[in-house]
Amino acid sequence: MLYSMSIFSKTCEYAMRAVFFISHRTASGGRVSIKEIANGINSPEHFLAKILQDLRKKGIVQSAKGPNGGFYMDNLSLQKPLSLVVEAIDGNNIFTGCALGLDYCDNDNPCPLHHQFLIIRNQIEELLQNTSIKNFNENLNLGITKLKK
């Protein structure tokens, strides 16, 4: 049996995939429908609708209604760090929380994984804060990375 392990919630995984898909598909203008996004990232459409609504409220993606409506990303959104997507969906616990989920864990009261996990957590935070959505999109456009098999 194959197991998939992610440091992000399933909701956050779908949010990041959706952001990458939208930025990739709307890089030269245009908009994409929720149905296209759901198919493009293998996500349930109804679940994705709520995620996209949250991302729109946070100003990470934009949407337009009507016959030519859909989701898109403007230049300002593309400049935003991926950490904003994570924080919009999962909060900042990935950047501050304990690897074992212990409330008391900190430098003064470390859990058994604290010091090693702190290094990894800081690297993840640096990656997500210092890399814009546009940077990830460029790799998709070049075919270096993929969203779907």
C-alpha positions as CSV (number, residue, x, y, z in Angstrom):
1,M,0.0,0.0,0.0
2,L,1.3,3.4,-0.9
3,Y,1.1,6.2,1.6
4,S,1.3,9.9,0.9
5,M,2.8,12.1,3.6
6,S,2.6,15.8,3.6
7,I,3.4,18.5,6.1
8,F,0.3,20.4,4.9
9,S,-3.3,19.7,5.5
10,K,-5.2,18.2,2.5
11,T,-7.0,21.6,2.3
12,C,-3.7,23.4,2.1
13,E,-2.4,21.0,-0.5
14,Y,-5.4,21.7,-2.7
15,A,-5.0,25.4,-2.2
16,M,-1.4,25.4,-3.3
17,R,-2.2,23.2,-6.3
18,A,-5.1,25.5,-7.2
19,V,-2.9,28.6,-6.9
20,F,-0.2,27.0,-9.1
21,F,-2.8,25.9,-11.7
22,I,-4.5,29.3,-11.8
23,S,-1.2,31.2,-12.1
24,H,0.0,28.8,-14.8
25,R,-3.2,28.9,-16.9
26,T,-3.8,32.6,-16.6
27,A,-0.2,33.8,-17.1
28,S,-1.0,35.2,-20.5
29,G,-4.4,36.6,-19.5
30,G,-7.8,34.9,-19.3
31,R,-9.6,33.1,-16.6
32,V,-10.2,29.5,-15.6
33,S,-13.5,28.0,-14.2
34,I,-13.7,26.1,-11.0
35,K,-14.5,22.9,-13.1
36,E,-11.2,23.3,-15.0
37,I,-9.2,23.9,-11.8
38,A,-10.8,20.9,-10.1
39,N,-10.1,18.6,-13.1
40,G,-6.6,20.0,-13.4
41,I,-5.6,19.3,-9.8
42,N,-7.7,16.3,-9.1
43,S,-9.8,18.0,-6.5
44,P,-13.5,17.7,-5.6
45,E,-15.2,20.7,-7.1
46,H,-17.4,21.6,-4.0
47,F,-14.5,21.4,-1.7
48,L,-12.3,23.5,-4.0
49,A,-15.0,26.2,-4.2
50,K,-14.7,27.0,-0.4
51,I,-10.9,27.0,-0.7
52,L,-11.0,29.4,-3.6
53,Q,-13.4,31.6,-1.8
54,D,-11.0,31.9,1.2
55,L,-8.1,32.6,-1.1
56,R,-10.1,35.3,-2.9
57,K,-11.0,37.0,0.4
58,K,-7.3,37.0,1.3
59,G,-6.5,38.6,-2.0
60,I,-4.4,35.7,-3.2
61,V,-6.6,34.9,-6.3
62,Q,-9.1,37.1,-8.1
63,S,-12.4,36.2,-9.6
64,A,-14.9,37.6,-12.0
65,K,-18.5,36.7,-12.6
66,G,-20.3,36.3,-15.9
67,P,-20.0,34.4,-19.1
68,N,-16.2,35.2,-19.3
69,G,-15.7,34.9,-15.6
70,G,-13.6,32.6,-13.6
71,F,-10.5,32.7,-11.4
72,Y,-7.2,34.4,-12.3
73,M,-4.1,36.0,-10.7
74,D,-2.9,39.5,-11.3
75,N,0.7,40.6,-11.2
76,L,0.5,41.7,-7.6
77,S,-0.8,38.2,-6.6
78,L,2.0,36.5,-8.5
79,Q,4.6,38.4,-6.4
80,K,3.2,37.1,-3.1
81,P,5.1,34.4,-1.3
82,L,3.7,31.0,-1.1
83,S,3.7,31.3,2.7
84,L,0.6,33.5,2.4
85,V,-1.3,30.6,0.9
86,V,-0.3,28.3,3.7
87,E,-1.2,30.9,6.4
88,A,-4.6,31.6,4.7
89,I,-5.5,28.0,4.9
90,D,-3.6,26.3,7.8
91,G,-2.5,29.4,9.8
92,N,1.1,29.8,10.9
93,N,1.3,26.6,13.0
94,I,3.7,25.0,10.5
95,F,6.1,27.8,11.2
96,T,5.7,27.9,15.0
97,G,4.2,24.6,16.2
98,C,5.7,21.5,17.8
99,A,6.5,18.4,15.7
100,L,4.5,16.3,18.2
101,G,1.7,18.8,18.6
102,L,2.6,19.6,22.2
103,D,1.3,23.0,23.5
104,Y,4.2,23.4,26.1
105,C,7.0,22.7,23.7
106,D,9.5,25.6,23.2
107,N,13.2,26.3,23.7
108,D,12.8,26.2,27.5
109,N,10.6,23.0,27.5
110,P,11.6,21.1,24.4
111,C,10.0,17.9,23.2
112,P,12.3,15.1,22.1
113,L,12.2,16.3,18.4
114,H,12.3,20.1,19.2
115,H,15.8,21.0,18.2
116,Q,16.0,18.9,15.1
117,F,12.5,19.9,14.0
118,L,13.3,23.6,14.6
119,I,15.9,23.4,11.8
120,I,13.6,21.8,9.4
121,R,10.7,24.2,10.3
122,N,12.9,27.2,9.7
123,Q,14.0,25.9,6.3
124,I,10.4,25.3,5.3
125,E,9.4,28.8,6.4
126,E,12.4,30.4,4.5
127,L,11.5,28.5,1.4
128,L,7.8,29.5,1.5
129,Q,8.4,33.1,2.5
130,N,11.3,33.8,0.0
131,T,9.7,32.2,-3.1
132,S,7.0,33.9,-4.9
133,I,4.1,32.2,-6.6
134,K,5.5,33.5,-9.8
135,N,8.8,31.6,-9.2
136,F,7.0,28.3,-8.9
137,N,4.9,29.2,-12.0
138,E,8.0,29.8,-14.1
139,N,9.1,26.2,-13.4
140,L,5.6,24.9,-14.5
141,N,5.8,27.0,-17.7
142,L,9.2,25.5,-18.5
143,G,8.0,22.0,-17.9
144,I,10.4,21.5,-15.0
145,T,7.6,20.8,-12.5
146,K,4.2,19.2,-12.9
147,L,0.8,19.4,-11.2
148,K,-0.6,16.2,-12.7
149,K,0.7,13.0,-14.1
